[in-house]
Amino acid sequence: MTQIQASFVRPAKPASLWLRSGIACFVLIVVCYYAVDRPIAALAHEYTRGIVYFTWLTYIANPLPPLACLALIAMAAWRAAGIRRNRTGSVVLRCSLSLVSAVAIKDQLKFVFGRAWPEPWLGNNPSFFGDGLYGFVPFHGGRAFASFPSGHATAIFAVMVVLWVMWPAYRWLYALVIALVVIGLLGADFHWVSDIVAGAFLGTAAGVTAATIGTRGALSRR
């Protein structure tokens, strides 16, 4: 094999892969902000907002944070009791750590970016369709400026990506669950598309890290 051929088959270094992924995510968010967010939100506002089935789809992600906390408590109790963790326990632990860390980071990013919601869901809060407010108000704080990134997208990706890496046989199911939550968020007009993109990247980063930490060459083998 020549040196040129080897350069094509050599796996990318993790740092380079994360850098390129981060740049791609940033570019996609910018494109969505200027060209996609408002048209998609306008369609949802006009045709699907208020349809209860879309709201129900977003509930899929709601039990995940409390379940993750309970799982961590259970794992700590089992550890204290001297019970060894099996493969399933390891997957559950990694899912929980991924979710808890991603949610913590998400909360800080919401404060940093301070983006208003598409709709006045919180009771006449400043919003695009209520007041024409569109954009970011950095470090504003408060629930009225907490649209970016999407917490639901962050949570569902943080868990499903761990399962995707560690239990690949059911990837079709994980993709379906993710798609349902995203459809719900867009159909109910709960979030801008760029909010979901940012949440997806954050959840994916947490999920990949949690699934592969402590393993050697995990990504290159899949």
N, C-alpha and C positions, 0 to 999 in steps of 0.2 A: 504494500500500500504506500503510495507516495505521500509526501508531506501535505500536499494540497488536499488529497482525498481524506487524510486523517483529520484535517481541520473541519471537514463537514460532518464527521461522525462523532467528534469529540463533544460530550455534553457541555452545555454552557455552565459557567461557574454560578453558584447561587447568588452571589452579590450582583453579578451582571444581569442575571435573570430578574431579580427583584427590581433593579434599577430600570430595566426596560419595561417591566410591567407597570411600575409606578408612573413612568413617563406616559405610557399608553393610557393609563387610567386618567391622568391629568388632562391629556388631550381630549379624551372622550367626554370628560366632564365639561370642559370648555365648549366643545361642539354642542353638547346637549343644552347647556346654559343659554347659548345664543340662538340655536336653531330648532331644538326639539322640545324643551321643557314646556313652553307656553302653548304650542299647538296641541300637544298631547293632553295637557291639563284642560285646555279649552274643550276638547272632544269629550273628556270624562265629565267635565262640569255640565256639558249640554245633554249628554245621552246616558251616562251610566251612574253618575253621582246619586246616591240615595237608594240604589238597588242593593238590597240587604245581602244578597249572595256574595257580592264582592267584599263587603265588610266581614262576612263570616270567614272568607278565605284568609284574611289577615290574622284571624284568631289562632291559626295553626302554630304561629310562632310564640304566642303569649305564654304557654306553660313552660317554655324552655328555661328561662332564667331561674324560676323557683326550683324546677327540677334539678338544674345544675347545682344549686346551692345544697339541696338535700343530698345529692349524689356525693358531693365533696365531704359533707358531714359523715355520711355512711362510710365512705372510704377511709376517713380518719379513724372512725370507730373500729372498723375491721383491722386497720393497721395496729391500733392500740391493743386489740385482742389477739394479735399474732396470726391473723388469718392471711394467707398469701393471696395476692391478687392474680386472677387468671386472665386469659386473653380478653374476655368480655369486660372484666373489670378495668383492664387497661384502656380499652376503647371508651368506656363510660367516663373514666377519669380524664382522658384527653379531650373528649367532647366538652366536659364541664369546664376544664381549665381554658379551653379555647373560647367558650362562650363568655365566661366571667371576665376574662381579660379583654375581649373585644368590646363588651358592653361598657367596661370602665373607660376604655379609650374613646369609645363613641360619645359618651357623656361629656368628656372634655372637649372633643371636637365640636360638638353642638354649641358649647359656650364660646369657643374660639371663633367660629364662623358666623353664628348668629343669623341664620336665615329664616325668613318668614314663611309660613305655610301657604299652600295654594288657596285653602278655604278657611273661613273663620270658625273652625271646629270648636274652639275653646270658649266661645261665647263672645262674639264681636271682637276677637283678637285681630290685630293688624294682619292683613292677608292680601293676596293678589286680587282675588275676585271680590273681596269686600272693600278694599281701599286702593287697589292698583299698586300695592307695594310689591316690588320684585327686586330681589338682590340680597346682599349680605350686609348685616350690621355687626361687624366683629365685636366680640366681648360684650354684647348687649345683655345677655343672660335672660332667664325666664323662659317658660314653656312656649310663649308666643313666638320666640325666635329660636326654635330647636328643630327645624326641619331637616337640616343637613349635618351628618349623613342619616340615612334611614335606619332606625333602630331595629325594625322588623327584618330588613334585609341583612343587617349585620348579624343578627341572632341566627337566622335560618342558614346563612352561608357558613357561619362559624361552626355549626354542628354538622351540617351535611357534608362539608368538605372533609372533615375528619373521617366520617363514615365512608366517603368516596375513596379516600386513600387507604383506609385500613380494611374495609369490607367491600371490595370492588364488585362483587357479584351482584349487588343490588343498586348499581349506579343509575339504572333507569328510574328506580323509585325515588332516589335523592333528587334527580333532575326534575321529576314530576312535582315533588313537594316544593322545591324552589320556585318552579314555574307558577304553581298555584298561588303562593304568597305574593309573588311579583305582580301577577294579574290582579289579585285583590287590591294591592296598594295603588296600582294605576287606575283600576276601574272605580274604586271608591274615591279617587282623587285625594288620597291621603298624603302623597309625596310627589315631588318632581322626579323626572327620570334620572337626573343627575344625582339626586339624593340616593336613589337606589343603586346607581353605579358605584358611588362612594362607599355605601354600606356593604355592597357585594365585595369590593376590593378589600375592605378592612376585615370582613368576616373570613374571606379566603386566606388572607395573610395569617390571621390568627389560627385558622384551621390547619393550614399546611405546616405551620410552625409546631403546633401542638401534636400533630400526627407524626411528625418526623423527628422531633427533638429526642435525643438519646439513641437514635438509630444511625447507622452508617450507610450512606449511599441509598437512602430510601427512595429519593425521587428518581435517581438514575436507573433504578431497577423497575420502575413502573412505566 
